Amino acid sequence: MGLAVKPVTDQAFRTYGKVVAGYETGEILKEMGSTPLPDDVIYVPSVKELERLDIAKEIEKRLYGQMPIQVGYCNGHNKKLNAVEYHRDSEINIAVTDLILILGRQQDITSEFTYDSGLMEAFLVPAGTMIEVYATTLHYAPCHVEEGGFRCVVVLPRGTNTDLEPLGKTRSKEDRLLFAKNKWLIGHEEGGLSEDAYIGITGENLSI
């Protein structure tokens, strides 16, 4: 079943994030034009060519309160939910192409760490739009609008989505979700994830 898509300017988006204005995105949009666009999805957490740009320095100084950040990208072709993830911090996205985000609320994860995909909403982020996705927002890879695929800049605190160090003794059920540094993930059984991913999404593997 296809999911209804609302514009990112819709009032409903305010639960999940906000549109960020006042930043000059032209340089980073141009730089992103040379990044790979595979038939599946590629995510690269940190790209030096993006991090040296003036907008990266401004985002670090202002939107992250002078805490260290990484600037990378998520590109490709996708029409499915497959999983949800969350971080302990907001994520900044810049849509290089039109793209769709499927979003939910961390507050709707059950005490057993399952999540009903039927609670999610989809939003169209037009090319050139910069948004903040709140820390409590469940999200995953964007979906493409045009058959040409999607490109999206992804800004997060430095070290996010890199390899974990051993956790040792489990202290809470949430530990099972920790999939990478600052990345808690709940997968769908049809999501094609690795064997070590925690599977806990109930309902449909949503499709755009």
Phi, psi and chi 1 to 4 in degrees:
 res  aa     phi    psi   chi1   chi2   chi3   chi4
   1 MET       -  133.5  178.5 -170.9  -63.5      -
   2 GLY   -75.6  154.4      -      -      -      -
   3 LEU  -105.4  134.7 -167.4   59.0      -      -
   4 ALA   -63.0  140.1      -      -      -      -
   5 VAL  -115.7  125.7  179.5      -      -      -
   6 LYS  -102.8  155.1  -59.0  169.3 -176.1  158.2
   7 PRO   -70.0  150.6   24.5  -32.3      -      -
   8 VAL   -66.1  -15.0   75.7      -      -      -
   9 THR   -81.8   -6.5   52.0      -      -      -
  10 ASP   -64.2  146.2 -168.0  -74.7      -      -
  11 GLN   -54.6  -32.4  179.7   77.4    9.6      -
  12 ALA   -62.3  -26.5      -      -      -      -
  13 PHE   -67.7  -21.3 -177.8   67.9      -      -
  14 ARG   -64.3  -18.8  -64.5 -178.5   64.8  179.7
  15 THR   -67.3  -31.0  -62.8      -      -      -
  16 TYR  -106.5  -23.7  -52.7  106.0      -      -
  17 GLY   176.2 -162.2      -      -      -      -
  18 LYS  -152.2  155.3   65.6 -178.7  179.7 -176.9
  19 VAL   -78.1  135.1  174.8      -      -      -
  20 VAL  -106.6  123.6  178.1      -      -      -
  21 ALA  -113.5  167.6      -      -      -      -
  22 GLY    95.3    5.6      -      -      -      -
  23 TYR  -115.3  141.2  -69.8   79.3      -      -
  24 GLU   -86.1  109.7  176.1   49.8   57.5      -
  25 THR   -99.0   -5.2   59.2      -      -      -
  26 GLY   -55.1  -42.9      -      -      -      -
  27 GLU   -66.2  -43.3 -167.4  177.2   18.5      -
  28 ILE   -73.2  -33.6 -160.1  166.0      -      -
  29 LEU   -62.4  -40.6  -64.7  175.6      -      -
  30 LYS   -65.5  -45.0 -178.6  178.8  178.2 -178.6
  31 GLU   -61.6  -36.1 -172.1   72.3   35.9      -
  32 MET   -67.7  -19.3  -79.3  -70.6  -64.8      -
  33 GLY   -62.6  -20.5      -      -      -      -
  34 SER   -98.6    4.4   61.0      -      -      -
  35 THR   -82.5  154.1   54.3      -      -      -
  36 PRO   -61.1  151.7  -18.5   28.9      -      -
  37 LEU  -136.0   80.7 -170.4   62.3      -      -
  38 PRO   -77.4  171.2   29.6  -35.0      -      -
  39 ASP   -71.9  -22.8  -69.6  -23.8      -      -
  40 ASP  -105.6 -133.9   50.6    4.1      -      -
  41 VAL  -128.7  134.3  174.8      -      -      -
  42 ILE  -120.5  137.9 -177.1  173.2      -      -
  43 TYR  -127.9  127.6  170.1   67.1      -      -
  44 VAL  -123.0  115.7 -179.6      -      -      -
  45 PRO   -66.8  -36.8  -19.8   31.1      -      -
  46 SER  -139.8  124.9  177.0      -      -      -
  47 VAL  -129.9  116.2  178.4      -      -      -
  48 LYS   -59.6  -37.1  -70.4 -179.2 -179.8  178.1
  49 GLU   -64.2  -29.4  -70.2   79.5    4.4      -
  50 LEU   -82.9  -37.6  -58.9  178.5      -      -
  51 GLU   -71.4  -19.7  -68.9  169.4   -9.6      -
  52 ARG   -82.9   -9.4   65.6  174.8  171.8   77.3
  53 LEU   -74.0  154.3  -59.9  176.6      -      -
  54 ASP   -59.0  -38.5  -72.2  -16.7      -      -
  55 ILE   -63.7  -33.9 -170.7  173.1      -      -
  56 ALA   -63.8  -41.9      -      -      -      -
  57 LYS   -65.8  -37.6  -62.6  179.2  178.3   66.8
  58 GLU   -68.3  -41.5  -73.7  -63.9  -56.5      -
  59 ILE   -61.7  -44.2  -70.7  171.2      -      -
  60 GLU   -62.8  -44.1 -179.2  173.0   86.6      -
  61 LYS   -70.0  -38.9 -178.3  164.7   63.1  174.9
  62 ARG  -104.2  -55.0  -59.4  177.2 -171.6  -79.8
  63 LEU   -75.9  -25.8  -64.4 -178.4      -      -
  64 TYR  -110.2   12.3  -78.3   92.3      -      -
  65 GLY    59.5   34.2      -      -      -      -
  66 GLN    71.2   22.7  -57.2 -177.9   19.2      -
  67 MET   -88.9  148.5  -65.4  -68.0  -71.9      -
  68 PRO   -66.8  138.1   18.5  -28.9      -      -
  69 ILE  -124.2  169.7   63.6  167.9      -      -
  70 GLN  -126.5  146.9   62.4 -167.2   28.4      -
  71 VAL  -123.6  118.7 -176.0      -      -      -
  72 GLY  -136.8 -154.2      -      -      -      -
  73 TYR  -151.9  158.6   59.9   80.4      -      -
  74 CYS  -129.5  118.2 -175.1      -      -      -
  75 ASN  -130.3  159.3  -64.5   -7.3      -      -
  76 GLY   140.5 -150.0      -      -      -      -
  77 HIS  -128.8  129.9  -66.7   75.1      -      -
  78 ASN  -161.0  143.5  177.6   49.0      -      -
  79 LYS  -131.7    2.0  -74.2  -69.0 -172.9 -180.0
  80 LYS  -117.0  157.9  -65.0  -80.1 -170.0  178.0
  81 LEU   -71.1  -61.0  172.6   63.7      -      -
  82 ASN    71.1  -39.2  -65.4  -33.4      -      -
  83 ALA  -167.1  169.3      -      -      -      -
  84 VAL  -129.8  150.5  -63.0      -      -      -
  85 GLU  -138.4  162.4   66.8  178.7    7.5      -
  86 TYR  -147.4  162.0   58.5   91.9      -      -
  87 HIS  -125.1  176.3  -46.1  -67.5      -      -
  88 ARG   -90.1    3.9  -68.9  -67.8 -170.2 -116.5
  89 ASP  -140.8  160.5  -45.0   81.0      -      -
  90 SER   -64.1  156.0  -73.9      -      -      -
  91 GLU  -118.5  137.1  174.9  175.6  -40.2      -
  92 ILE  -101.5  128.1  -61.1  -64.2      -      -
  93 ASN  -117.7  141.3  -68.1  151.8      -      -
  94 ILE  -122.1  116.1  -55.9  172.2      -      -
  95 ALA   -77.2  115.3      -      -      -      -
  96 VAL   -81.6  -36.4 -177.9      -      -      -
  97 THR  -117.2  167.5   62.9      -      -      -
  98 ASP   -56.2  138.8  -70.2   -9.9      -      -
  99 LEU  -152.4  163.9   55.6   85.3      -      -
 100 ILE  -121.0  132.3  -65.9  168.8      -      -
 101 LEU  -109.0  134.1  -65.6  177.4      -      -
 102 ILE  -101.1  120.0  -54.9  174.5      -      -
 103 LEU  -127.3  149.8  -55.5  175.8      -      -
 104 GLY  -143.9 -173.5      -      -      -      -
 105 ARG  -115.3  131.5  -57.5 -171.2  -31.3  140.4
 106 GLN   -58.6  -30.7 -173.5 -178.4  -18.2      -
 107 GLN   -64.3  -17.2  -65.3   91.6  -33.3      -
 108 ASP   -92.1   -0.2  -68.1  -34.8      -      -
 109 ILE   -69.2  132.5  -62.7  172.6      -      -
 110 THR   -74.2  170.6   71.0      -      -      -
 111 SER   -64.9  -20.1   59.3      -      -      -
 112 GLU   -94.3    8.0  -65.5  -58.5  -45.6      -
 113 PHE    59.9   44.8  -70.6   92.6      -      -
 114 THR  -109.8  161.6   62.6      -      -      -
 115 TYR  -146.6  132.9  177.0   75.4      -      -
 116 ASP   -89.6  114.7  178.1    2.9      -      -
 117 SER   -64.0  -18.9   65.3      -      -      -
 118 GLY   -65.9  -10.6      -      -      -      -
 119 LEU   -86.7   -4.2  -61.2  172.0      -      -
 120 MET   -85.8  157.3  -55.6 -165.4   83.7      -
 121 GLU  -127.2  154.2  -62.4 -178.6   88.9      -
 122 ALA  -116.6  142.7      -      -      -      -
 123 PHE  -135.8  136.5  -64.1   90.6      -      -
 124 LEU   -86.2  124.6  171.9   65.3      -      -
 125 VAL  -109.0  108.4 -172.2      -      -      -
 126 PRO   -68.1  152.9  -17.2   30.4      -      -
 127 ALA   -52.3  136.0      -      -      -      -
 128 GLY    89.7   -7.2      -      -      -      -
 129 THR   -85.7  137.0  -56.4      -      -      -
 130 MET  -111.0  130.9 -178.9  170.4  165.8      -
 131 ILE  -132.1  155.7   61.9  170.7      -      -
 132 GLU  -103.5  129.3  176.2 -178.4   -7.7      -
 133 VAL  -106.4  117.3  177.2      -      -      -
 134 TYR   -64.9  156.8  -62.8  147.0      -      -
 135 ALA   -60.0  -29.6      -      -      -      -
 136 THR   -86.2    5.2   51.7      -      -      -
 137 THR   -93.3  127.3  -64.8      -      -      -
 138 LEU   -80.8  134.3  -56.2  177.5      -      -
 139 HIS  -155.6  173.2   60.7  -78.4      -      -
 140 TYR  -158.5 -152.8 -156.7   51.6      -      -
 141 ALA   -63.3  141.4      -      -      -      -
 142 PRO   -62.1  165.6  -21.2   33.0      -      -
 143 CYS  -110.3  145.0  -64.2      -      -      -
 144 HIS   -81.9  153.8   64.0  -92.8      -      -
 145 VAL  -101.3  -51.6  176.3      -      -      -
 146 GLU   -92.0  153.4  -57.4  -66.3  -22.5      -
 147 GLU   -63.0  -17.5  -69.9  -53.8  -46.6      -
 148 GLY   -69.1   -8.0      -      -      -      -
 149 GLY    97.8 -172.4      -      -      -      -
 150 PHE  -129.6  152.7   71.3   86.2      -      -
 151 ARG  -131.4  135.8  -75.8 -173.1  170.2   96.3
 152 CYS  -144.8  127.1 -177.1      -      -      -
 153 VAL   -75.8  136.5  177.4      -      -      -
 154 VAL  -125.7  118.4  179.0      -      -      -
 155 VAL  -114.1  130.1 -175.4      -      -      -
 156 LEU  -147.0  165.0  -78.4  159.8      -      -
 157 PRO   -57.0  141.8  -26.9   36.1      -      -
 158 ARG   -58.0  134.0 -178.2  155.5  -65.1  -77.3
 159 GLY    99.8  -15.9      -      -      -      -
 160 THR   -61.5  140.6  -60.7      -      -      -
 161 ASN    69.5   15.3  -71.0  -35.2      -      -
 162 THR   -96.8  174.5   59.1      -      -      -
 163 ASP   -63.5  139.3  -69.4  -16.7      -      -
 164 LEU   -75.7  150.6  -79.6  174.8      -      -
 165 GLU   -87.4  156.8  -62.0  170.6    9.8      -
 166 PRO   -56.2  135.8  -23.9   34.3      -      -
 167 LEU   -81.9  -30.2  -79.1 -177.0      -      -
 168 GLY    78.3 -145.0      -      -      -      -
 169 LYS   -61.5  134.0 -177.6  180.0  178.0 -179.7
 170 THR   -71.8  129.5  -62.1      -      -      -
 171 ARG  -109.1  -18.7  -62.0 -170.5 -179.7  -83.7
 172 SER  -155.5  163.3   73.4      -      -      -
 173 LYS   -61.6  -29.4  -67.5  177.9 -179.5  177.7
 174 GLU   -64.4  -24.6 -168.8 -176.7   28.8      -
 175 ASP   -55.4  -30.4  -73.8   -8.4      -      -
 176 ARG   -65.5  -22.0  -65.0  177.4  -66.3  169.9
 177 LEU   -86.4  -15.8  -80.1   59.0      -      -
 178 LEU   -71.5  108.0 -167.7   55.3      -      -
 179 PHE  -105.1  -27.2 -167.6   70.4      -      -
 180 ALA  -156.4  175.8      -      -      -      -
 181 LYS   -60.8  128.6  -72.5 -176.6  178.4  176.4
 182 ASN    56.7   33.4 -165.9   24.8      -      -
 183 LYS  -140.3  109.0  176.9 -167.9 -178.1   94.6
 184 TRP  -103.3  129.2  -71.8  -98.2      -      -
 185 LEU  -130.5  137.3 -179.4  140.0      -      -
 186 ILE  -123.3  122.1  -56.7  175.2      -      -
 187 GLY  -100.4  162.7      -      -      -      -
 188 HIS   -99.9  144.2 -167.5  -78.1      -      -
 189 GLU   -61.2  -21.4   62.4 -177.6   -0.9      -
 190 GLU   -97.8   11.0  -61.3  172.8    2.6      -
 191 GLY   -83.0   -7.5      -      -      -      -
 192 GLY    68.5   31.0      -      -      -      -
 193 LEU   -85.5  167.4  -58.6  172.6      -      -
 194 SER   -68.4  162.9   60.9      -      -      -
 195 GLU   -63.2  -25.5  -70.5 -175.8   -0.1      -
 196 ASP   -86.8    0.2   53.8  -20.6      -      -
 197 ALA   -75.1  142.9      -      -      -      -
 198 TYR   -80.8  124.6  175.8   78.5      -      -
 199 ILE  -101.0  118.4  -55.9  -59.1      -      -
 200 GLY  -152.5    4.9      -      -      -      -
 201 ILE   -80.8  125.8  -65.3  179.3      -      -
 202 THR  -101.9  161.2   60.0      -      -      -
 203 GLY    87.4 -169.5      -      -      -      -
 204 GLU   -69.7  150.7  -71.6 -174.5   52.7      -
 205 ASN   -81.1   92.3 -173.5   20.5      -      -
 206 LEU   -54.9  148.2  -61.0  173.0      -      -
 207 SER  -133.2  143.6  177.4      -      -      -
 208 ILE   -96.3      -  -63.6  -62.5      -      -
